Amino acid sequence: MGIEYAAKLTLNLKELKKQDILKLKFIGFSDGEILEINQVSSYFNYVNRTVAGLGVKLDGDILGLSPNDSDDPNNWKHS
């Protein structure tokens, strides 16, 4: 259900209703968890629109956490 809320927030914001949040609460999500779903979804929407709006190309880029201080590019342990 959390993913459905995130999808509606992303794709059909005008259709989002109080009932959508109440459904999340009913199945056990806390207010903090609902806020986190909202914030993460909103942040990724913002970043993706910013990058797309600037015409940035990410072909061949590695996205995500950078490897630890190591010569091994596959070392992602962050110890």
C-alpha positions in Angstrom: 0.0 0.0 0.0 2.9 2.4 0.7 4.1 2.0 -2.9 0.5 2.8 -4.1 0.6 6.0 -2.1 4.0 7.0 -3.5 2.8 6.3 -7.1 -0.3 8.4 -6.6 1.8 11.2 -5.1 4.1 11.0 -8.1 1.7 10.4 -11.0 -1.8 11.6 -9.8 -1.3 14.2 -7.1 -4.7 15.8 -7.8 -6.4 12.5 -6.9 -4.6 12.1 -3.5 -7.2 12.3 -0.7 -7.1 12.1 3.1 -8.5 8.6 2.7 -5.2 7.5 1.1 -3.4 8.4 4.3 -6.1 6.9 6.5 -5.7 3.6 4.6 -1.9 3.6 5.4 -2.7 4.2 9.1 -5.3 1.5 9.1 -2.8 -1.1 7.9 -0.3 -0.1 10.5 1.9 2.7 9.1 2.8 5.3 11.7 2.7 9.0 11.0 6.5 9.1 10.8 6.6 6.2 8.3 3.9 8.0 6.2 6.0 11.2 6.3 9.1 9.2 5.3 7.3 7.7 2.3 6.1 11.2 1.3 9.6 12.8 1.7 11.5 10.1 -0.1 9.0 10.1 -3.0 8.9 13.8 -3.2 12.7 14.1 -3.1 13.2 11.6 -5.9 10.5 13.4 -7.9 12.3 16.7 -7.4 15.7 15.4 -8.3 14.6 13.5 -11.4 12.7 16.5 -12.7 15.7 18.7 -12.0 18.1 16.4 -13.9 15.6 15.9 -16.8 14.8 19.6 -17.0 18.5 20.4 -17.4 19.0 17.8 -20.1 21.6 15.9 -18.0 22.6 12.6 -19.5 23.6 9.8 -17.1 24.5 7.1 -19.6 27.5 5.2 -18.2 27.4 6.9 -14.8 27.4 4.8 -11.7 24.8 6.2 -9.3 24.5 5.6 -5.6 27.0 5.4 -2.8 30.6 5.8 -3.7 33.0 3.0 -2.9 35.0 3.0 0.3 38.5 4.3 0.5 40.0 1.4 -1.5 41.6 0.6 -4.8 38.9 -2.0 -5.4 36.0 -0.3 -7.2 33.7 -3.1 -6.1 34.3 -2.4 -2.4 31.1 -0.8 -1.1 31.4 -1.8 2.5 31.9 1.7 4.0 33.5 0.3 7.1 
